[in-house]
Amino acid sequence: MLEANLRDEKPAHALHSVKDRLIHPRVLLLSVTYFFFTMGLYGVSFWLPTLVKASGVSDPLISAF
């Protein structure tokens, strides 16, 4: 009886389409989190040379010691 029930049961992944998976709240939350994390890294990467120069470093190859 158990084998017959398992055989007749539809798999859970066959009930959902790709669209349903992409609009799942957890997927959307992780996507937004990844987007903002990546944008933050780009922001730091692009403005870091300006921040270093504004802090008084004239040449990064010259040691202060």
PDB file of N, H, CA, C and O in Angstrom:
ATOM      1  N   MET A   1       0.819  -1.187   0.000  1.00  0.00           N
ATOM      2  CA  MET A   1       0.000   0.000   0.000  1.00  0.00           C
ATOM      3  C   MET A   1       0.868   1.258   0.000  1.00  0.00           C
ATOM      4  O   MET A   1       0.558   2.224  -0.698  1.00  0.00           O
ATOM      5  N   LEU A   2       1.938   1.252   0.768  1.00  0.00           N
ATOM      6  H   LEU A   2       2.190   0.467   1.334  1.00  0.00           H
ATOM      7  CA  LEU A   2       2.832   2.401   0.838  1.00  0.00           C
ATOM      8  C   LEU A   2       3.500   2.649  -0.509  1.00  0.00           C
ATOM      9  O   LEU A   2       3.586   3.793  -0.955  1.00  0.00           O
ATOM     10  N   GLU A   3       3.966   1.604  -1.150  1.00  0.00           N
ATOM     11  H   GLU A   3       3.896   0.674  -0.787  1.00  0.00           H
ATOM     12  CA  GLU A   3       4.585   1.755  -2.468  1.00  0.00           C
ATOM     13  C   GLU A   3       3.590   2.296  -3.487  1.00  0.00           C
ATOM     14  O   GLU A   3       3.961   3.123  -4.320  1.00  0.00           O
ATOM     15  N   ALA A   4       2.347   1.855  -3.445  1.00  0.00           N
ATOM     16  H   ALA A   4       2.045   1.184  -2.768  1.00  0.00           H
ATOM     17  CA  ALA A   4       1.321   2.342  -4.371  1.00  0.00           C
ATOM     18  C   ALA A   4       1.042   3.827  -4.128  1.00  0.00           C
ATOM     19  O   ALA A   4       0.879   4.590  -5.079  1.00  0.00           O
ATOM     20  N   ASN A   5       0.986   4.229  -2.885  1.00  0.00           N
ATOM     21  H   ASN A   5       1.119   3.608  -2.111  1.00  0.00           H
ATOM     22  CA  ASN A   5       0.757   5.640  -2.563  1.00  0.00           C
ATOM     23  C   ASN A   5       1.921   6.509  -3.044  1.00  0.00           C
ATOM     24  O   ASN A   5       1.702   7.591  -3.589  1.00  0.00           O
ATOM     25  N   LEU A   6       3.150   6.043  -2.847  1.00  0.00           N
ATOM     26  H   LEU A   6       3.328   5.164  -2.404  1.00  0.00           H
ATOM     27  CA  LEU A   6       4.312   6.800  -3.305  1.00  0.00           C
ATOM     28  C   LEU A   6       4.357   6.882  -4.829  1.00  0.00           C
ATOM     29  O   LEU A   6       4.737   7.916  -5.378  1.00  0.00           O
ATOM     30  N   ARG A   7       3.986   5.839  -5.496  1.00  0.00           N
ATOM     31  H   ARG A   7       3.677   4.999  -5.049  1.00  0.00           H
ATOM     32  CA  ARG A   7       3.989   5.808  -6.958  1.00  0.00           C
ATOM     33  C   ARG A   7       2.926   6.765  -7.520  1.00  0.00           C
ATOM     34  O   ARG A   7       3.160   7.417  -8.538  1.00  0.00           O
ATOM     35  N   ASP A   8       1.775   6.852  -6.869  1.00  0.00           N
ATOM     36  H   ASP A   8       1.585   6.323  -6.042  1.00  0.00           H
ATOM     37  CA  ASP A   8       0.686   7.704  -7.338  1.00  0.00           C
ATOM     38  C   ASP A   8       0.874   9.182  -6.987  1.00  0.00           C
ATOM     39  O   ASP A   8       0.243  10.055  -7.581  1.00  0.00           O
ATOM     40  N   GLU A   9       1.726   9.442  -6.042  1.00  0.00           N
ATOM     41  H   GLU A   9       2.239   8.732  -5.559  1.00  0.00           H
ATOM     42  CA  GLU A   9       1.928  10.804  -5.585  1.00  0.00           C
ATOM     43  C   GLU A   9       2.753  11.591  -6.601  1.00  0.00           C
ATOM     44  O   GLU A   9       3.747  11.083  -7.120  1.00  0.00           O
ATOM     45  N   LYS A  10       2.345  12.835  -6.888  1.00  0.00           N
ATOM     46  H   LYS A  10       1.538  13.249  -6.466  1.00  0.00           H
ATOM     47  CA  LYS A  10       3.083  13.683  -7.818  1.00  0.00           C
ATOM     48  C   LYS A  10       4.260  14.311  -7.077  1.00  0.00           C
ATOM     49  O   LYS A  10       4.144  14.649  -5.899  1.00  0.00           O
ATOM     50  N   PRO A  11       5.385  14.467  -7.758  1.00  0.00           N
ATOM     51  CA  PRO A  11       6.509  15.162  -7.113  1.00  0.00           C
ATOM     52  C   PRO A  11       6.172  16.636  -6.891  1.00  0.00           C
ATOM     53  O   PRO A  11       5.432  17.242  -7.666  1.00  0.00           O
ATOM     54  N   ALA A  12       6.725  17.195  -5.825  1.00  0.00           N
ATOM     55  H   ALA A  12       7.326  16.703  -5.195  1.00  0.00           H
ATOM     56  CA  ALA A  12       6.422  18.587  -5.466  1.00  0.00           C
ATOM     57  C   ALA A  12       6.943  19.566  -6.510  1.00  0.00           C
ATOM     58  O   ALA A  12       6.319  20.601  -6.746  1.00  0.00           O
ATOM     59  N   HIS A  13       8.079  19.258  -7.142  1.00  0.00           N
ATOM     60  H   HIS A  13       8.586  18.417  -6.951  1.00  0.00           H
ATOM     61  CA  HIS A  13       8.645  20.198  -8.100  1.00  0.00           C
ATOM     62  C   HIS A  13       7.865  20.232  -9.411  1.00  0.00           C
ATOM     63  O   HIS A  13       8.060  21.160 -10.195  1.00  0.00           O
ATOM     64  N   ALA A  14       7.007  19.279  -9.681  1.00  0.00           N
ATOM     65  H   ALA A  14       6.849  18.525  -9.044  1.00  0.00           H
ATOM     66  CA  ALA A  14       6.225  19.278 -10.909  1.00  0.00           C
ATOM     67  C   ALA A  14       5.021  20.212 -10.815  1.00  0.00           C
ATOM     68  O   ALA A  14       4.375  20.487 -11.827  1.00  0.00           O
ATOM     69  N   LEU A  15       4.715  20.694  -9.639  1.00  0.00           N
ATOM     70  H   LEU A  15       5.239  20.472  -8.817  1.00  0.00           H
ATOM     71  CA  LEU A  15       3.535  21.529  -9.445  1.00  0.00           C
ATOM     72  C   LEU A  15       3.819  23.016  -9.663  1.00  0.00           C
ATOM     73  O   LEU A  15       2.884  23.811  -9.760  1.00  0.00           O
ATOM     74  N   HIS A  16       5.087  23.400  -9.743  1.00  0.00           N
ATOM     75  H   HIS A  16       5.846  22.753  -9.664  1.00  0.00           H
ATOM     76  CA  HIS A  16       5.429  24.818  -9.831  1.00  0.00           C
ATOM     77  C   HIS A  16       6.207  25.098 -11.107  1.00  0.00           C
ATOM     78  O   HIS A  16       7.000  24.275 -11.565  1.00  0.00           O
ATOM     79  N   SER A  17       5.967  26.265 -11.668  1.00  0.00           N
ATOM     80  H   SER A  17       5.323  26.934 -11.296  1.00  0.00           H
ATOM     81  CA  SER A  17       6.711  26.683 -12.847  1.00  0.00           C
ATOM     82  C   SER A  17       7.924  27.512 -12.416  1.00  0.00           C
ATOM     83  O   SER A  17       8.098  27.824 -11.238  1.00  0.00           O
ATOM     84  N   VAL A  18       8.744  27.855 -13.387  1.00  0.00           N
ATOM     85  H   VAL A  18       8.603  27.602 -14.344  1.00  0.00           H
ATOM     86  CA  VAL A  18       9.918  28.681 -13.103  1.00  0.00           C
ATOM     87  C   VAL A  18       9.471  30.061 -12.620  1.00  0.00           C
ATOM     88  O   VAL A  18      10.084  30.637 -11.721  1.00  0.00           O
ATOM     89  N   LYS A  19       8.409  30.585 -13.217  1.00  0.00           N
ATOM     90  H   LYS A  19       7.911  30.117 -13.947  1.00  0.00           H
ATOM     91  CA  LYS A  19       7.890  31.892 -12.805  1.00  0.00           C
ATOM     92  C   LYS A  19       7.470  31.869 -11.334  1.00  0.00           C
ATOM     93  O   LYS A  19       7.744  32.808 -10.587  1.00  0.00           O
ATOM     94  N   ASP A  20       6.801  30.786 -10.931  1.00  0.00           N
ATOM     95  H   ASP A  20       6.579  30.023 -11.538  1.00  0.00           H
ATOM     96  CA  ASP A  20       6.386  30.674  -9.527  1.00  0.00           C
ATOM     97  C   ASP A  20       7.578  30.644  -8.592  1.00  0.00           C
ATOM     98  O   ASP A  20       7.519  31.185  -7.487  1.00  0.00           O
ATOM     99  N   ARG A  21       8.644  30.023  -9.021  1.00  0.00           N
ATOM    100  H   ARG A  21       8.691  29.583  -9.918  1.00  0.00           H
ATOM    101  CA  ARG A  21       9.844  29.960  -8.185  1.00  0.00           C
ATOM    102  C   ARG A  21      10.547  31.300  -8.109  1.00  0.00           C
ATOM    103  O   ARG A  21      11.081  31.660  -7.060  1.00  0.00           O
ATOM    104  N   LEU A  22      10.555  32.054  -9.221  1.00  0.00           N
ATOM    105  H   LEU A  22      10.121  31.762 -10.073  1.00  0.00           H
ATOM    106  CA  LEU A  22      11.244  33.341  -9.218  1.00  0.00           C
ATOM    107  C   LEU A  22      10.515  34.409  -8.419  1.00  0.00           C
ATOM    108  O   LEU A  22      11.152  35.325  -7.899  1.00  0.00           O
ATOM    109  N   ILE A  23       9.207  34.313  -8.309  1.00  0.00           N
ATOM    110  H   ILE A  23       8.689  33.569  -8.731  1.00  0.00           H
ATOM    111  CA  ILE A  23       8.470  35.324  -7.540  1.00  0.00           C
ATOM    112  C   ILE A  23       8.211  34.882  -6.100  1.00  0.00           C
ATOM    113  O   ILE A  23       7.439  35.513  -5.379  1.00  0.00           O
ATOM    114  N   HIS A  24       8.856  33.804  -5.693  1.00  0.00           N
ATOM    115  H   HIS A  24       9.483  33.291  -6.279  1.00  0.00           H
ATOM    116  CA  HIS A  24       8.748  33.355  -4.303  1.00  0.00           C
ATOM    117  C   HIS A  24       9.376  34.425  -3.406  1.00  0.00           C
ATOM    118  O   HIS A  24      10.444  34.936  -3.740  1.00  0.00           O
ATOM    119  N   PRO A  25       8.757  34.777  -2.291  1.00  0.00           N
ATOM    120  CA  PRO A  25       9.280  35.856  -1.428  1.00  0.00           C
ATOM    121  C   PRO A  25      10.725  35.640  -0.970  1.00  0.00           C
ATOM    122  O   PRO A  25      11.485  36.603  -0.870  1.00  0.00           O
ATOM    123  N   ARG A  26      11.106  34.425  -0.698  1.00  0.00           N
ATOM    124  H   ARG A  26      10.488  33.642  -0.779  1.00  0.00           H
ATOM    125  CA  ARG A  26      12.474  34.179  -0.237  1.00  0.00           C
ATOM    126  C   ARG A  26      13.479  34.439  -1.364  1.00  0.00           C
ATOM    127  O   ARG A  26      14.551  34.992  -1.122  1.00  0.00           O
ATOM    128  N   VAL A  27      13.140  34.049  -2.577  1.00  0.00           N
ATOM    129  H   VAL A  27      12.268  33.599  -2.774  1.00  0.00           H
ATOM    130  CA  VAL A  27      14.015  34.295  -3.723  1.00  0.00           C
ATOM    131  C   VAL A  27      14.126  35.792  -3.980  1.00  0.00           C
ATOM    132  O   VAL A  27      15.218  36.290  -4.256  1.00  0.00           O
ATOM    133  N   LEU A  28      13.019  36.513  -3.893  1.00  0.00           N
ATOM    134  H   LEU A  28      12.132  36.108  -3.669  1.00  0.00           H
ATOM    135  CA  LEU A  28      13.049  37.959  -4.080  1.00  0.00           C
ATOM    136  C   LEU A  28      13.891  38.645  -3.012  1.00  0.00           C
ATOM    137  O   LEU A  28      14.661  39.554  -3.320  1.00  0.00           O
ATOM    138  N   LEU A  29      13.751  38.220  -1.766  1.00  0.00           N
ATOM    139  H   LEU A  29      13.125  37.482  -1.515  1.00  0.00           H
ATOM    140  CA  LEU A  29      14.531  38.808  -0.676  1.00  0.00           C
ATOM    141  C   LEU A  29      16.028  38.574  -0.886  1.00  0.00           C
ATOM    142  O   LEU A  29      16.828  39.494  -0.718  1.00  0.00           O
ATOM    143  N   LEU A  30      16.403  37.365  -1.247  1.00  0.00           N
ATOM    144  H   LEU A  30      15.753  36.618  -1.384  1.00  0.00           H
ATOM    145  CA  LEU A  30      17.819  37.078  -1.484  1.00  0.00           C
ATOM    146  C   LEU A  30      18.346  37.838  -2.694  1.00  0.00           C
ATOM    147  O   LEU A  30      19.500  38.267  -2.694  1.00  0.00           O
ATOM    148  N   SER A  31      17.526  38.011  -3.721  1.00  0.00           N
ATOM    149  H   SER A  31      16.588  37.662  -3.721  1.00  0.00           H
ATOM    150  CA  SER A  31      17.945  38.758  -4.907  1.00  0.00           C
ATOM    151  C   SER A  31      18.187  40.219  -4.579  1.00  0.00           C
ATOM    152  O   SER A  31      19.184  40.798  -5.011  1.00  0.00           O
ATOM    153  N   VAL A  32      17.288  40.815  -3.821  1.00  0.00           N
ATOM    154  H   VAL A  32      16.478  40.345  -3.470  1.00  0.00           H
ATOM    155  CA  VAL A  32      17.443  42.222  -3.444  1.00  0.00           C
ATOM    156  C   VAL A  32      18.657  42.396  -2.534  1.00  0.00           C
ATOM    157  O   VAL A  32      19.406  43.363  -2.673  1.00  0.00           O
ATOM    158  N   THR A  33      18.850  41.479  -1.619  1.00  0.00           N
ATOM    159  H   THR A  33      18.242  40.694  -1.505  1.00  0.00           H
ATOM    160  CA  THR A  33      20.009  41.532  -0.728  1.00  0.00           C
ATOM    161  C   THR A  33      21.312  41.442  -1.521  1.00  0.00           C
ATOM    162  O   THR A  33      22.248  42.201  -1.267  1.00  0.00           O
ATOM    163  N   TYR A  34      21.374  40.526  -2.470  1.00  0.00           N
ATOM    164  H   TYR A  34      20.614  39.910  -2.676  1.00  0.00           H
ATOM    165  CA  TYR A  34      22.572  40.374  -3.298  1.00  0.00           C
ATOM    166  C   TYR A  34      22.810  41.627  -4.133  1.00  0.00           C
ATOM    167  O   TYR A  34      23.952  42.066  -4.277  1.00  0.00           O
ATOM    168  N   PHE A  35      21.739  42.211  -4.687  1.00  0.00           N
ATOM    169  H   PHE A  35      20.812  41.855  -4.570  1.00  0.00           H
ATOM    170  CA  PHE A  35      21.871  43.422  -5.498  1.00  0.00           C
ATOM    171  C   PHE A  35      22.482  44.557  -4.678  1.00  0.00           C
ATOM    172  O   PHE A  35      23.433  45.198  -5.125  1.00  0.00           O
ATOM    173  N   PHE A  36      21.946  44.812  -3.487  1.00  0.00           N
ATOM    174  H   PHE A  36      21.173  44.292  -3.124  1.00  0.00           H
ATOM    175  CA  PHE A  36      22.457  45.915  -2.677  1.00  0.00           C
ATOM    176  C   PHE A  36      23.869  45.643  -2.169  1.00  0.00           C
ATOM    177  O   PHE A  36      24.672  46.569  -2.058  1.00  0.00           O
ATOM    178  N   PHE A  37      24.182  44.393  -1.860  1.00  0.00           N
ATOM    179  H   PHE A  37      23.529  43.640  -1.950  1.00  0.00           H
ATOM    180  CA  PHE A  37      25.543  44.049  -1.447  1.00  0.00           C
ATOM    181  C   PHE A  37      26.527  44.333  -2.575  1.00  0.00           C
ATOM    182  O   PHE A  37      27.594  44.901  -2.345  1.00  0.00           O
ATOM    183  N   THR A  38      26.170  43.939  -3.786  1.00  0.00           N
ATOM    184  H   THR A  38      25.303  43.477  -3.973  1.00  0.00           H
ATOM    185  CA  THR A  38      27.038  44.153  -4.939  1.00  0.00           C
ATOM    186  C   THR A  38      27.186  45.642  -5.242  1.00  0.00           C
ATOM    187  O   THR A  38      28.288  46.100  -5.543  1.00  0.00           O
ATOM    188  N   MET A  39      26.097  46.400  -5.168  1.00  0.00           N
ATOM    189  H   MET A  39      25.202  46.028  -4.924  1.00  0.00           H
ATOM    190  CA  MET A  39      26.182  47.839  -5.421  1.00  0.00           C
ATOM    191  C   MET A  39      27.049  48.532  -4.374  1.00  0.00           C
ATOM    192  O   MET A  39      27.772  49.475  -4.695  1.00  0.00           O
ATOM    193  N   GLY A  40      26.982  48.077  -3.135  1.00  0.00           N
ATOM    194  H   GLY A  40      26.395  47.311  -2.874  1.00  0.00           H
ATOM    195  CA  GLY A  40      27.843  48.628  -2.093  1.00  0.00           C
ATOM    196  C   GLY A  40      29.310  48.368  -2.372  1.00  0.00           C
ATOM    197  O   GLY A  40      30.151  49.245  -2.172  1.00  0.00           O
ATOM    198  N   LEU A  41      29.619  47.171  -2.832  1.00  0.00           N
ATOM    199  H   LEU A  41      28.936  46.459  -2.994  1.00  0.00           H
ATOM    200  CA  LEU A  41      31.014  46.858  -3.173  1.00  0.00           C
ATOM    201  C   LEU A  41      31.505  47.696  -4.348  1.00  0.00           C
ATOM    202  O   LEU A  41      32.641  48.168  -4.342  1.00  0.00           O
ATOM    203  N   TYR A  42      30.656  47.883  -5.357  1.00  0.00           N
ATOM    204  H   TYR A  42      29.733  47.499  -5.363  1.00  0.00           H
ATOM    205  CA  TYR A  42      31.039  48.737  -6.482  1.00  0.00           C
ATOM    206  C   TYR A  42      31.265  50.167  -6.018  1.00  0.00           C
ATOM    207  O   TYR A  42      32.218  50.815  -6.451  1.00  0.00           O
ATOM    208  N   GLY A  43      30.410  50.660  -5.153  1.00  0.00           N
ATOM    209  H   GLY A  43      29.635  50.134  -4.802  1.00  0.00           H
ATOM    210  CA  GLY A  43      30.567  52.015  -4.657  1.00  0.00           C
ATOM    211  C   GLY A  43      31.889  52.213  -3.932  1.00  0.00           C
ATOM    212  O   GLY A  43      32.586  53.200  -4.162  1.00  0.00           O
ATOM    213  N   VAL A  44      32.227  51.292  -3.072  1.00  0.00           N
ATOM    214  H   VAL A  44      31.661  50.490  -2.884  1.00  0.00           H
ATOM    215  CA  VAL A  44      33.499  51.382  -2.342  1.00  0.00           C
ATOM    216  C   VAL A  44      34.671  51.256  -3.307  1.00  0.00           C
ATOM    217  O   VAL A  44      35.659  51.979  -3.178  1.00  0.00           O
ATOM    218  N   SER A  45      34.572  50.354  -4.263  1.00  0.00           N
ATOM    219  H   SER A  45      33.769  49.766  -4.367  1.00  0.00           H
ATOM    220  CA  SER A  45      35.664  50.153  -5.216  1.00  0.00           C
ATOM    221  C   SER A  45      35.924  51.391  -6.058  1.00  0.00           C
ATOM    222  O   SER A  45      37.079  51.724  -6.324  1.00  0.00           O
ATOM    223  N   PHE A  46      34.872  52.078  -6.479  1.00  0.00           N
ATOM    224  H   PHE A  46      33.934  51.808  -6.262  1.00  0.00           H
ATOM    225  CA  PHE A  46      35.054  53.253  -7.329  1.00  0.00           C
ATOM    226  C   PHE A  46      35.479  54.489  -6.544  1.00  0.00           C
ATOM    227  O   PHE A  46      36.240  55.304  -7.064  1.00  0.00           O
ATOM    228  N   TRP A  47      35.011  54.652  -5.312  1.00  0.00           N
ATOM    229  H   TRP A  47      34.393  53.990  -4.889  1.00  0.00           H
ATOM    230  CA  TRP A  47      35.318  55.857  -4.556  1.00  0.00           C
ATOM    231  C   TRP A  47      36.491  55.696  -3.594  1.00  0.00           C
ATOM    232  O   TRP A  47      36.921  56.684  -2.999  1.00  0.00           O
ATOM    233  N   LEU A  48      37.014  54.506  -3.424  1.00  0.00           N
ATOM    234  H   LEU A  48      36.664  53.704  -3.908  1.00  0.00           H
ATOM    235  CA  LEU A  48      38.121  54.319  -2.490  1.00  0.00           C
ATOM    236  C   LEU A  48      39.363  55.119  -2.871  1.00  0.00           C
ATOM    237  O   LEU A  48      39.975  55.714  -1.984  1.00  0.00           O
ATOM    238  N   PRO A  49      39.771  55.168  -4.143  1.00  0.00           N
ATOM    239  CA  PRO A  49      40.935  56.009  -4.469  1.00  0.00           C
ATOM    240  C   PRO A  49      40.723  57.481  -4.110  1.00  0.00           C
ATOM    241  O   PRO A  49      41.655  58.152  -3.667  1.00  0.00           O
ATOM    242  N   THR A  50      39.522  57.974  -4.297  1.00  0.00           N
ATOM    243  H   THR A  50      38.765  57.429  -4.657  1.00  0.00           H
ATOM    244  CA  THR A  50      39.222  59.358  -3.946  1.00  0.00           C
ATOM    245  C   THR A  50      39.298  59.549  -2.435  1.00  0.00           C
ATOM    246  O   THR A  50      39.814  60.560  -1.961  1.00  0.00           O
ATOM    247  N   LEU A  51      38.789  58.587  -1.686  1.00  0.00           N
ATOM    248  H   LEU A  51      38.369  57.766  -2.072  1.00  0.00           H
ATOM    249  CA  LEU A  51      38.838  58.686  -0.225  1.00  0.00           C
ATOM    250  C   LEU A  51      40.271  58.626   0.288  1.00  0.00           C
ATOM    251  O   LEU A  51      40.623  59.344   1.224  1.00  0.00           O
ATOM    252  N   VAL A  52      41.095  57.784  -0.311  1.00  0.00           N
ATOM    253  H   VAL A  52      40.810  57.201  -1.072  1.00  0.00           H
ATOM    254  CA  VAL A  52      42.500  57.680   0.105  1.00  0.00           C
ATOM    255  C   VAL A  52      43.235  58.970  -0.199  1.00  0.00           C
ATOM    256  O   VAL A  52      44.011  59.455   0.625  1.00  0.00           O
ATOM    257  N   LYS A  53      42.996  59.529  -1.375  1.00  0.00           N
ATOM    258  H   LYS A  53      42.365  59.135  -2.044  1.00  0.00           H
ATOM    259  CA  LYS A  53      43.657  60.781  -1.738  1.00  0.00           C
ATOM    260  C   LYS A  53      43.198  61.925  -0.835  1.00  0.00           C
ATOM    261  O   LYS A  53      44.004  62.774  -0.454  1.00  0.00           O
ATOM    262  N   ALA A  54      41.909  61.953  -0.490  1.00  0.00           N
ATOM    263  H   ALA A  54      41.254  61.264  -0.800  1.00  0.00           H
ATOM    264  CA  ALA A  54      41.388  63.005   0.381  1.00  0.00           C
ATOM    265  C   ALA A  54      41.923  62.889   1.804  1.00  0.00           C
ATOM    266  O   ALA A  54      41.925  63.872   2.545  1.00  0.00           O
ATOM    267  N   SER A  55      42.374  61.707   2.190  1.00  0.00           N
ATOM    268  H   SER A  55      42.372  60.909   1.588  1.00  0.00           H
ATOM    269  CA  SER A  55      42.915  61.541   3.542  1.00  0.00           C
ATOM    270  C   SER A  55      44.350  62.038   3.657  1.00  0.00           C
ATOM    271  O   SER A  55      44.922  62.028   4.746  1.00  0.00           O
ATOM    272  N   GLY A  56      44.934  62.471   2.546  1.00  0.00           N
ATOM    273  H   GLY A  56      44.469  62.479   1.661  1.00  0.00           H
ATOM    274  CA  GLY A  56      46.265  63.065   2.613  1.00  0.00           C
ATOM    275  C   GLY A  56      47.358  62.227   1.995  1.00  0.00           C
ATOM    276  O   GLY A  56      48.519  62.633   2.041  1.00  0.00           O
ATOM    277  N   VAL A  57      47.058  61.100   1.430  1.00  0.00           N
ATOM    278  H   VAL A  57      46.115  60.770   1.393  1.00  0.00           H
ATOM    279  CA  VAL A  57      48.066  60.260   0.791  1.00  0.00           C
ATOM    280  C   VAL A  57      48.339  60.832  -0.586  1.00  0.00           C
ATOM    281  O   VAL A  57      47.450  60.874  -1.437  1.00  0.00           O
ATOM    282  N   SER A  58      49.577  61.275  -0.806  1.00  0.00           N
ATOM    283  H   SER A  58      50.299  61.241  -0.114  1.00  0.00           H
ATOM    284  CA  SER A  58      49.885  61.856  -2.101  1.00  0.00           C
ATOM    285  C   SER A  58      50.359  60.799  -3.092  1.00  0.00           C
ATOM    286  O   SER A  58      50.028  60.862  -4.276  1.00  0.00           O
ATOM    287  N   ASP A  59      51.136  59.828  -2.610  1.00  0.00           N
ATOM    288  H   ASP A  59      51.405  59.777  -1.648  1.00  0.00           H
ATOM    289  CA  ASP A  59      51.628  58.763  -3.485  1.00  0.00           C
ATOM    290  C   ASP A  59      51.546  57.438  -2.705  1.00  0.00           C
ATOM    291  O   ASP A  59      52.202  57.298  -1.672  1.00  0.00           O
ATOM    292  N   PRO A  60      50.770  56.487  -3.173  1.00  0.00           N
ATOM    293  CA  PRO A  60      50.604  55.248  -2.405  1.00  0.00           C
ATOM    294  C   PRO A  60      51.847  54.379  -2.376  1.00  0.00           C
ATOM    295  O   PRO A  60      51.914  53.443  -1.579  1.00  0.00           O
ATOM    296  N   LEU A  61      52.835  54.657  -3.218  1.00  0.00           N
ATOM    297  H   LEU A  61      52.780  55.418  -3.866  1.00  0.00           H
ATOM    298  CA  LEU A  61      54.045  53.843  -3.254  1.00  0.00           C
ATOM    299  C   LEU A  61      55.116  54.333  -2.293  1.00  0.00           C
ATOM    300  O   LEU A  61      56.088  53.622  -2.039  1.00  0.00           O
ATOM    301  N   ILE A  62      54.956  55.527  -1.760  1.00  0.00           N
ATOM    302  H   ILE A  62      54.166  56.105  -1.966  1.00  0.00           H
ATOM    303  CA  ILE A  62      55.931  56.076  -0.809  1.00  0.00           C
ATOM    304  C   ILE A  62      55.499  55.698   0.596  1.00  0.00           C
ATOM    305  O   ILE A  62      54.377  55.983   1.015  1.00  0.00           O
ATOM    306  N   SER A  63      56.398  55.057   1.313  1.00  0.00           N
ATOM    307  H   SER A  63      57.310  54.825   0.973  1.00  0.00           H
ATOM    308  CA  SER A  63      56.102  54.619   2.673  1.00  0.00           C
ATOM    309  C   SER A  63      56.173  55.782   3.646  1.00  0.00           C
ATOM    310  O   SER A  63      56.998  56.684   3.500  1.00  0.00           O
ATOM    311  N   ALA A  64      55.305  55.748   4.628  1.00  0.00           N
ATOM    312  H   ALA A  64      54.635  55.016   4.746  1.00  0.00           H
ATOM    313  CA  ALA A  64      55.290  56.824   5.637  1.00  0.00           C
ATOM    314  C   ALA A  64      56.313  56.555   6.738  1.00  0.00           C
ATOM    315  O   ALA A  64      56.490  57.395   7.620  1.00  0.00           O
ATOM    316  N   PHE A  65      56.977  55.428   6.710  1.00  0.00           N
ATOM    317  H   PHE A  65      56.833  54.746   5.993  1.00  0.00           H
ATOM    318  CA  PHE A  65      57.909  55.093   7.783  1.00  0.00           C
ATOM    319  C   PHE A  65      59.279  55.560   7.462  1.00  0.00           C
ATOM    320  O   PHE A  65      60.200  55.365   8.255  1.00  0.00           O
TER     321      PHE A  65
END
